[in-house]
Structures are given as C-alpha cells and as structure tokens.
Amino acid sequence: MGGVAAVVLAVDFITKQVALSRLNPGESVEVVGELLRFTLVFNTGAAFSIGSDIPWVFFLIATGVVGYIIVMARRLRSVGWGLALGMILGGACGNLIDRAVRDPAPLHGAVVDWIHLPYWPVFNVADSSIVVGGVLAVVLAFKGINLDGTVESDDSGEHGPEDTSDQQERS
C-alpha cells in the first residue's frame, strides 16, 4: 500500500509541477482534439468547485481520510485492498499537500488541476487515483473481500485469503 501511495504522490507532484511550468492559469492546450485538453486551474473547493469558499473543510476531510487509511493499514492483508487504499492515500496526500502549502494561504490552498475532458471538471492525477481506488474498493466490498484477505460467504461465513486456489475453482 505504501509503495502505491508513494508512486501516486510522486506522479501527481511531478505532473502538477510540469503543468505549472508550462501552462498559464486558464490556458487550455489541445492534446487530443476536443477529447483531451490540458487546462491549468486552481481549485479551492471540491469537484465542480463546490465549497470553494470553505477550503479548510476539505483540508480536514483529507486529513481524516489519510489518518483513517493509515490506521486501517495494520489490518491489511489483501493485495486488492492494498492497491485500492494505496491509490486513495496517494491521491488524498497529493491534494492535501496542495491545500496545506499553496496560495492563497496555508491550509486554504488551491489544488492544481490540469486534465480537462469534455463535460467534466478539470482534475489531476490525485483526483483520478482517488476515484479509481474508490471504485476498486467498492468492487472488493461487493465481492465480500475483507481487508485481511478473507472472503465473506453467504453459506459458511468466512473463507481463507482471497487468492487461494480453492476459491478460484469455485468462482
């Protein structure tokens, strides 16, 4: 989990720095026609700039998410959950750092967003990682896979770790 989070954090940081060095605020560059553009924006709110007047709330939420994942990591024995939580942790840390240190003020900073798809708010690598990690977490939960790698079953409670060959044969 820690390795995944570190990779996400590094890629997010590097891509934000590249966007800051190559784009002017509000500038939009076509990459793949209208399908993909790079547009530099600064967002103090959440998606769609919701709550942009209360950025400190998002700082607190991100801090809570990071803390919760770190506490839950002690129970982690599932590769799938490690990947999901690592992606969420890395993305949350990437945006948390922006909120902590960027203008307009400490703990009220704007997140650097730069990936622009049609009919979607501008986002960044951290946002993408949070969404993909969240979707993976939902899939794992619906499959009944626990953090410790055991699998919930309707007929007999729990089975062993998620990657046992006995379970793969039943699927």
N, C-alpha and C positions, 0 to 999 in steps of 0.2 A: 504494500500500500504506500509506504513512504517513498519508494522509488518512482511509482507512478505519479504521486503528488509532486515530487521534485521535477520530473520531466515536464509535466503540465505547467508548473510555475515558471520554469526556465523558458519554455517555448512562448508562454504568454508574455513574459517580461521582454524577451528579445523582439518579438513581433510588435509589441507596443512601442519599443524604442525605435524600431525601423519606421513605423508609421509616423511617429513624432518627428523623426529627422527628414522624412521625405514628403510629407503632406502638410499643407497649411490647414488650419481649422476651417471646416466646412467644405474644403476642396474635395472633389469627387473625381476619381480616375477610373475609366472603364478598364476592366481586366478581361471579362468575357462578355462583351456587348452589354446589354441591359441586365443580363443574368447575374453578373457579379461585378461589383464596384468596390473600390477602396475609398471610404469617405471618413475623414478624421472628425470625430465629435467627442465632446466631453460631457459625461452624464453624471449628475449628482444624485439622480433617482434610480429607480429600478427600470425594468423593461418598459418601453414606450414613455420613458421619463416620468413615470408615476412616482409621486412623492419627492420630486426634486427639491422641494423646499424643506425637507427633513432628512438630509443625508446622514445625520448621526444615527438615525434609526437603523439604516442599512448597515452601518458600521457595527452596531450592537448585534444585529441579526447574524452577520457574517462571523463575528467573534464567537457567538453562541454555537453556530454550526461547526466551526473549526474545533472548538472545545469539546463538543459532543462527539465528533468523529474520533478525536484523539483518545477520549475515554473509552469509546466502544472498540477501539483497535486492540485492546487487550484480549477481547473475546474472539478476535478474528482468526479463523482457520480456513476460510473459503477463498479460493482464488478469485471467483467471480465477485464476491463482496469486496475483496481487496482491490480489485480493479475499479469497481463502482465507487467505493469510498475514496480511493486514491484520486480519481478524477474529480469528484466533488470537492475534496480537500484542496487539491492543487488549484482548482478554479476559484474557490472561495478565498484562498490565500492571495491569489493574484489580484482579485478585485479589492480585497481588504487592504492590501498594501497601497493601492491607488487611493483609497478613501482615507488612509492614515497619513499619507505624505504629500499628496498632490494639492495644487491650488484648487479652490480658493483659500482653504485653511486646513490645518491639521485636524483630523477626524471628520472633516466636512469635504474632503477632496472629491474631485470628479474622476470617474473611471474613464480610461481611454478606450473608446470604441472605434473600430475602423473597417469591419467587414459589413458590406451592405448588399443585401439581397432584395429583390422586388417585394413590395408589400410586407416588409418585415423591418423592425427597428434595427439600427446599426448595432453590431455586437463585436465581441472579441473572442480570443481563444479560450479565455477563462469561462466566459458565458457558455460557449459550446461544450466545454468539458463538463460543466455543471449539469447541463441538460442531458448529455449522453450518459453521464454517470447516474443521473436520476432515473432515466428510462431503464437502464440496466438494473438498478436497484428494484424498481417496480416489477420487472420481469422475474428477478430472483425471488422476490417476495411472493409473487403469484405461483411460482413453481414450488414454493414451500421450502426453499433453501435458506437455512439459518446462517448467521454469522460464523458459527463454529463448524460449518460444513455439513451438519446433519440435515436431513430432509424430512419435513413433515409428511405424514401419510394419513389418508382417511381411514385405512383399515387397521393399522397397528402402531400408531404413534410415530416414533422416530426411527429412521434408518441410520446407517453409518455415514461416513463422509460422502460428499456429493460425487466424487469421482470413482466410486467402487464399481468394479465390473459387474457385480450382481445387479446393481440398479440400472446400469446401462442396458443390460439384456432385457429388463422389464419395460423400458421406455419404447 
